[in-house]
């Protein structure tokens, strides 16, 4: 569930929200890593397959272990594909 809609099929939606943080709920994806990659791709207006492997920025398994069932007080931030990514235990995923 994203809070800022972007679509690769609608370039106008990307340009209208340029510079705005991308907010989403990582709990809606199959995995936290998938949520990060899809959210960053959407924020950048590119296809997920053009991004570097998430493991070049952070260990996806460690990310799952850190956030899974840890409660709302847990948060983690890192850089990926030129973006600042923040995740919280309550599901909030922010890409800037």
C-alpha positions, 0 to 999 in steps of 0.5 A: 500500500503506497501513499504516493501513487506513481505509475510507470505507465503514467509519466505525469504521476511521476513528475507531479510527485518528484522530490516528495518522499515515497511512503508505503507499508512493507507488511503488504509485500511478500518480503521486506526486501521486495517492498524496499526494491519495489518502493525505490523503483517506484520512487525513482520511476524505473523498473526494479530490474534496473536497480542494484541487488539489495544485498549490495546495500544491506543484508536482506536476511538481517533486515527481515530478522531485525524487523519481523515481530519486533514491535513498533519501536524498531527502525532501520535506515540505509542508503540504496540506489542513491535513496535514503530508505527508512523502515519501522517496525509498524510497517512504515517504509519511507524512500527519499 
